[in-house]
Amino acid sequence: MNNNELYVSLDIGTSNTKVIVGEMTDDSLNIIGVGNVPSEGLKKGSIVDIDETVHSIRKAFDQAERMVGFPLKKAIVGVNGNYIHIQDTNGVVAVSSENKEIHVEDVRRVMEAAQVVSVPHEQLIVDVVPKQFIVDGRDEITDPKKMLGVRLEVEGTLITGSKTILHNLLRCVERAGVEITDICLQPLAAGSAALSKDEKNLGVAMIDIGGGSTTVAVFEQGHLKETAVIPLGGENITKDVSIGLRTSTEEAERVKKQFGHAFYDEASEDEVFEVTVIGTNQKQSFTQQEIANIIEARVEEILEIAAAEIEHMGITDLPGGFVLTGGQAAMPGVLSLAQEVLRHNVRVASPNYIGVRDPQYMTGVGLIQFACRNARIQGRKIGFHMPEEAVQEIAVSHEEEHHQRPEAQQRPKAKQKTQAEHNKPSKMKKLLSMFWE
């Protein structure tokens, strides 16, 4: 494991904060650690309390660290679609090497050239995602490194976000003691993992139904075209159940997870459960069909608004259909209801990895896969290797399985950072400095 690079993703959601630790081996991802804790300090996808958000991030990291057995200090952080703007951009540079072979530095320069655009003062550039590279007029190149050419161009998608929202997010992660190695747009990352190449080329809409909001992302010709955020999600479903059953929010959340069904026609009238009436010690019995009647109305509303948002984007034809993901997509009946409401081919997407086979983890897994691919093209390093101390502990523990524990021996000291590494600004520091310009 110590020879392979490790990657950590941080997905800060309204309902849950999730940390995923992945090991990359020959472009194959292996999940080795997961942290998933209830979120505090967020509402409808936005941070409303810094201290509580920091506490949630720290708890999620602690949980993942206990699973992998060593500290995690770096992460790829996801940014949701709130107040995000997307626009096309391009950059052009001359190849700098004498033999005209394109190197990593040329790719970095052309990506920087694509960021030289005018953006509103309250906006900050989050990322530039390359659609294609062009070498001396030859287009549709995904990775131009080692090719020969004189002129290198890039056509990409420029993603900008609210300075205030990004600053609050970065500050929370920084105060939790985590270094940001990369920042990615969540719908883009989730789409890279949830959608097939054919779906994105034909035209597909991904609907991510989260706890506090629902994100709609449309992909066409292989790239993200538009994204929108609807301020409705699982919390609204829970509130509806709480009101309908006259019970507490905590009890409503438990009932929703245990007995919830989003399609009345498929719900069971024989499935009976009890809930405590709020303000009393009395219990009342309900059937799954009765709770489905409540849940179906809200989920139907979310899907109808999502369809209206897509129509508002000017998109009338989606040959690739709809793909549902996010925590609420796992609820029984959501797929059947979506097929009836959207009247199109619909499927639910989940990561196909042990320990994270649930739609709620799609963004976290996508962050790792998407960031790794982009970093490889641009020659950036965002992963890390297992600390020497952890490797030593594993080696000792394996030895103890066959031999008696040897006397305590001094662990090798961790490799010290060079002065250049100390002085090298992280992506987080760069963004923070831009915020205060």
N, C-alpha and C positions, 0 to 999 in steps of 0.2 A: 504493500500500500504506500510505503514511504517514497517509492519511485514515481508514483503517479501524482498529478496535481489535484488538489482539493479545491472545491468551490463552495461558497456559502451564499445562499440567497435570503433576503429579508423581505417578506410580504406583510406590510402593515395594513390590516383591514379594519373595518369598523367593528366587526364581531370578534375576530381572532387575529392574533399576530403570529405569523408562522416563519420558522427558520428551517431551511433544508440544507443539509451538508451532502455534497455529491463528490464522487471520485470519478475522474475522467480517464478512461483507458482506451486508447486507439479510437477516439470519437464515440466510445460507448460509455454511457453514464450509469453509475452504480450509486444508489442512495445509501449512505451509511449512518445518517443521523437526522432526526426530526425534532423540532420543538414547536408546540402548538398550545398557546394559552389564550384565554379570553382577553380581548382588548379593553383598555381603559383610556379615556382621554380623547376619544374620537367620536365624531358624529357625522353621519352621511359622507364618510370618506375623508373628512377634514379634521385636522388636529385642533382640539378645543382646550386641551390641558397638557402642557409640556411635561410636567413632572409625572403624571399618570402614564403618559405615552412612553416615557423613558423607562418607567418601572415595568411596563408590559414587554418592551423590547428586551430588557435585561432578563426577565423571567423566561422568555422564549429561548434566549441564548443559553441560559443556565440549564434548561431542560435538554437542549441539543448537546451541550458540552458533557452532561452526565452520560449521554448515550455513546458519544465518540471517545470520551476519556481524556480529552485535552482541551485547553482554552481555544476559543474562536475569537479572533480579533479583527477579521476583515469580512466584508460582505458586499454582494451585489444588491443594490437597493432598488425596489420597484416604485415608480411614481404613477399614481392613478390618473385617470383621464380628466379630472377636475381642472378647469381653466387651462387646458392644454390646446395649443394651436399647431396645426400641421401645414407645411407648405413645401413646394418643390424648390430645390436648389441645385446648383452645379458649381464645379470648380475646375480650373485648368492650371497645369504646371508643366514646365519643361523637365524632362528626365535629366538628372544631374550627373550621373556617372559617365565616365569617359567612353566606356564600351557600350553605353546606351541600354544597359540592363536595368530594369526597374527593381529598386530595392524598397525595403520597409520605409526608409526615410522619405522616398518619393510618394508613397501611399499616404503617409502622415501629412505631408505638405499639401497634397491635393484635398484631403479631408479638411484641413484647416482653411484652405482657400474656399471651400464650400460654405464655411461658416461666416465668411466676410459679407454679411448682408445686414440691411437695416432692420432692426426689430424695435418695437415700442419700448419706451424706457422702463415700464413696469414688467416687461417680459425678460426672461433669461433663457439662453440656449441650453437645452438639456442634452441633445444629442443630434448627430447627423447619421442617418442610416442609409448606406449606399444601395441604390437600386441596381446600377450597373456601372462598370468602368469602361472607358473607351480609350484604346491605344492606337494612335495615328489613324483615327476614323473607324477602326474595327470595334464594334459595340458588343453588348451582351456578355461582357467578361465579368466573372464573379470575383476572381482574385488575380490581379495583374502582376504579382511579384514573379521575378525571374524571366519575364517576357522582355523582348527587345523592342524599343520604340523611342521616339523623340518627344512626343506630346502625350501626356496622360490627362484624361478627363474623368470626372465622376458626376453622375446624375444621382441625386439622393433625395431623401425626405428630411427636412429640417423640422425638429421638434422644439418648441419653446413653451415655457410655462411661467406661471406667476412667480415673481421674485419672492413675495412674502410667503407663499405656500411652500416653495422649495427651501427657503431659508429655515422655516420652522421644522421641516422634515429633517434637513441636514443637522440642525441643532440638536434635535432629539437623538438621532443616531450617534452624534459626537458625544453627547453627555452620557450615553449608555456605554461608552468606551469602545466603540466599534469604528474601524476605519472603512470608509467607502471606497471600494476599488472600481466600481462602475455604477452608473445610474441608467435605468432602462424604463421605457414606457410600458406599463403593465399590459395593456391590450395587445401591444406589439409582441411582447414576450410570450404571453399566453397563446396568441395566435400561432407563433412559431412552433409550439408544441402540440396544440390541439388540432390544427388544421393540416390537411394533406396539401401537397404541392398542386395537385389537380384542382382541389377546391379553391385555393387562392387564385389560381390562374383563371378559372371559369367565372368566379364571383361568388362570394359567400359572406354571410353575416354571422358573427359570433356574438352571442348574448351571454354575458357573465353576470349571473344573478348572485350578488353578494349579500352581506348582512345589512349594510346601510344604504347601498346604492346598486344600480344595475348599469353595467357598461355595455354599450353597443359598438362594435367595431366591424367595419365593412372592408373586405379585401377584394381587389380586382387586379388582374394581370400580374398576380404574384406579390402585390404590395399593399400596404395599408392605405386606404383612400380617405376614410373619414372615421371619426370616433365621437361618441356622445355619452354623457352620463345622465342617468335618470335617478332622481333622489328617492327611489323606492327599492326596498329589498326585504330580506328576511326579518328584520326588526318590525317592519310594518305588518307582516304576516303574524308575528308573535303578538303584537298589540291587538290585532283583530281577534285572535283566539282568546286573549285575555278578556276583552270586552264581551265577546259572544258567550263565553263560558262563565263569566263573572268570577274570574280567579286572578291570582297574582301573576305578574309578568314571568317570574321564575317558574311557576307551575305551568304557565302557558308554553314556555320554551321547552320544558320537559315533555309535555303532552305532544307538542308539535314534532319533536325529534322521535318520540317513541311510537306515536299512533298517527302522525300526520299523513294526509293523502291529498293530492292536488286535483284529483279527477273524481267527481261525485259518482259517475256511472260505474267506476271500477272499485270504489270503496266498499268495505264490508259493513253490513248492518249487524252482523253477529259479533264483531269486535267491540267489546264494551269496556270502558275504563271509568275510573272515578277521579274527580278533582275536588279540591277543597274550595268552598265558596269563600271569597275574600271577606275578611272581617268577621268570620265565624269559624267554628270547628266542624261545621256540617259538610258532608260530602254529597256530591251529586253525580249521577251516572250519565254518560253520553256514549253514543256509538261513533264509529269511525266515519260513517256517512254524515253525521251531524257536523263533525269538525271539518270534513271535506267540503261541505257546503260553504263554510266560512273561508277556508284556504283557497278554494277554487276561484272565488270572486277576485281576491287580491292578485293571485298569480296571473289570471286572465287579464287584469288591468295592466300589469307590468308588461306582458307580452304585446298587448295592443298598443301601448305607448311606444314600445321598442319598434314595432312595425311602422308606426306613424313617424318616428324619428328617421327611419331608413327612407321612407317616402319623401320626407322633408329634405333629405340629402340629395334628392333627385335620382335615386336608384329605383328602377322599376322591375329589373330582371335580375334574379340571382340563381343561375343554373346550379350552383353548388349548394343551394339551400341554406339551412340554418344549423348552427352548432351551438348547443347549450353547454355552459360550464359554470363554475362557481359553486359555493357550498349548498345553495338552495336547489340546484339542478339535480341533486342526488335524491330529493324527496320522491317517494312513489307517486306516480300519476302526472308528474310534470311533463314528461315526454309525450304522453297521450294527449294531454291538454294542449301542448304546444302544436302538435300535429293538427288538432282540430281548429285552433285559433289562427295559426299562420297558414294553414292549408298548403303546405309545402313539405318537401323531404326534410326531416329534422332528426338529429341524433344528439346524444349526450356524450361529451368527451371527458375522459379521465386519464391521468398518467398511468402508464403500464409498468410501474416499478413497485417492488415489494415495499410495503410500509406507507405508500402514498397513493394507493389506488382509490382515490376519491376526487371528485371534481374540484373540491376546495383547494387542492394542492397544485392545480394546473398552472397557476401563475408562478408559484415558487419554482417548479421544475422548469418552466419556460424561461424564467430569468437566467438560470444557469446555462441552458442550451443556447439561448439567443446571445447572451453576453460572450460566451466562449467563442462562438462562431465569428462575431464581429471583432473580438480582440485578436483572434488568429489572423484575420485578413489585414488588420491595421498594425500588427506587430506589437500589441500591448500585452502586458502580463497582469492578469487579474486573479490568478490562482496562487496557491501556496502549497508547501510540502508539510507533512506531519512534523511537528517539533521533535528535535533530537531526543528530548527527555521522554516523550511519549514512545518513540521508537525503542529507546532503551528499556522502558518499563515493559513493553510488549515482549521484547527479547528475553528479559529476566523471567516474566511470567510463564513463557513457553518453556524455558529451561527448568523452572521449578516443577513443571508437570512430570519431569522424568528424574530430576535430581533434587537433593535436599537444598534448601535455600542457602546460597553462599553467604559469607560475611558481607556486611554492608560495604559496598564499593562506591567510590565517588563517581557521580554522574558527570558526563562531559558537559562542559559549559556550552550554553547556547551561543551560536555564532553572533558576534557583535556586529551591529550595523556600522558601515563605513560613514565617514563624514558626509560624503556625497549623497548617500542614501538618506541621511538625516535631513539634509538640505533640500532634497527633491520634494517639491510640493505635491500633495495628493490631489485627486480630482475634487474632493470635498473642499480643501483649502482654496483651490482655484475658484470654485463656484462662490464660496463665501466672500472672497476678495472682490469678485465681480459684483456681488450684491451691494457692497458698500461703496462701489465707485460712484 
